[in-house]
Each structure stands twice: as C-alpha cells, then as structure tokens.
Amino acid sequence: MATYKDAGVDVEAGEAMVERIKPLVRKTFTPGVLTDIGAFGAFFKVDWKSYKDPIMVSSVDGVGTKLKVAFMMSQHGTVGQDLVNHCVNDIAVCGAKPLFFLDYFSTGKLDTDVAVQVIEGFSKACIENQCALIGGETAEMPDIYAVGEYDLAGTIVGVVDKSDIIDGSSIEKGDVMIGFPSSGLHTNGYSLARHALFPTFSANDCPKELEGVSVGAALLAVHKSYLHLIESLRSVAPIHGLVHVTGGGIPGNTKRVMPKGLLFDVDYAAWKRPAIYDLIQKTGSVPEEDMRKAFNLGIGLIAVVRESDAKRIMSELSAEMPVQIGTITEA
C-alpha cells in the first residue's frame, strides 16, 4: 500500500501550517478584505470613491538566489519581507498604492517552522506597506527541490488614478536624477555575489571591510520599501520619473522609463558604495561593467525631477540621504 505521505506529501502538516499562519495573515487585513483564509478565491472590495479614474497596477516577482544565503544562515523571515517590498516598489514607482499581496511557497518537504518564519516576513512587510496578505499557495513537491530548500514568488495588486501615473513620459532634457540609498543588494545580483564571495568566505565570516558584520548578514539585509518615501517625494515637487533599481542595475532600469530621444548620464563617483560591493568586486575580481549591470551599488531608488526642484527635494528629504547622481541629456 502506498499513501500520499509515503510519496512525500504530508497533507496534515500543510493543514497544521495553515492554522499557525492564520493569526499572522489576519493581522494584515485591511477594510477591503472580504474573505478569510481557506476560500478558493480571495475577495477584495476597493473604495472606488477615493479615485476619479482608477487604474489597476500589478507585478509579480521572486527573491532569486538570495534564498541560497537564507538557507546557509538558517534565517527565513527576512526573505519574506524582501519579496513583499520588492513587489511593492515595482508598482509604487508607477505611482500606485498597494492593495493586496499573494504569495507562492514551494518546497520538496514542508518544514512548518521554516514556512511560518517566511510568512511572518510577508505579514510584517504587508503591515508596514498597509496592504493585505489576501491569499497564497503552499506546494509540497518531492524530488523538485534539494533537502531544506524552497522557492518563493509573490504578486502585488494596487491602484492609481490615471492622472497620477508616473511612467517617465514627462522626463525632459535637463532634468536631474536624485538617488536614494539601498539597504544592500536588495534581491538582485546574488548569483554573482555568491560566485565572487563564497569560494573565499563562509556566510559567518566577518571580514574587516564589513566592520563586524558577517558576509551572510550583509547579504541578507532586507530589501527596502520606498512606498512612503515616494509619497513624501510627491508632496514636495512633481516627479517626472521613478526608477526601482533591480536586476540590470542603474542603466538597465533607468532606460525603462526614458522617453525616445533622451539619454541619461550617471556619475558613479557621486556617492560612496557600501563596503559589501567593494568586497564583492575585490574578492571576485569582478569587472566594473558587470558590477554596474548586476547590482544597485547602493542606490535603490532614483527620482527624475526638474533641476529647479532638486535642491528643495534634497533639503526637505535630507533624512533620506538623497544624492544627485546624474542628468538627462539628448540622444
């Protein structure tokens, strides 16, 4: 006789996990949530009265091989925050406010303690971003993943008034680029970072360049959410374009919002890179071109604004440590 559990799928463990996460998920519920955990679909009522011409905005992403560092460190809560914040940023730079988030957690053999830690991270970040963790899927798939490993994906849905969309179409020659610091590598470039660092270091090593922080801890720094910063930016001056610096680095992401006929000139000497990047480049002998393509290099968000507004933005948001990093030119 062969049972489902014999085949590697423990239904009872999955049900037990759902019971453990219910309080975490309910903490994120906003007034629009109409269903509890367990329904076939999640229902959300949008307050359309708050919008003149509402446009739905959505994005989906993962955490990538940053998960490998989480496995090394047996630290699983922060990658849940990474996923939510990354997805939130992707729609926030379009001008949207997040409404709800859905997750996908897949593994070979379910470790409920690990899964709960990940979902605690989802819950924490959803609360901070004022969006509801409205649904998810946990998949136990024997033989697909190595022992102790899992993968994550997330989907965010938000809304923006059509007149408030930020898409780069208003960017003009002479505009300036203001960069805001990242908290670390965020969720991109980890295949290169691991390739460069781990032949020399272990995750728990504390090289002098990191001033008492371990390599693993530096790499697991939580992906920063820029939602509230973007809201503050828009209250100070018109924003012509916003860039979430993810895979592809500053050049790969800035060109996504650049109107035809315009170019951007970035001064990479305008800010001091966090020590983790110098450690990666030196240890792995990584060419500068690859560093710029793979990493945010310490700048996680870029606002493109009129030159006449730049000084006021940098003054009023000085606590966010802005730095002018470039200008917009003609092609």
Helices and strands as residue ranges (DSSP letters): H 11-26, G 48-50, E 54-62, H 66-73, H 77-92, E 97-107, H 112-128, E 132-140, E 150-161, G 162-164, E 176-181, H 190-197, G 208-210, H 215-219, H 227-236, E 241-244, H 249-254, E 262-266, H 275-284, H 288-294, E 299-305, H 307-316, G 318-320, E 323-330
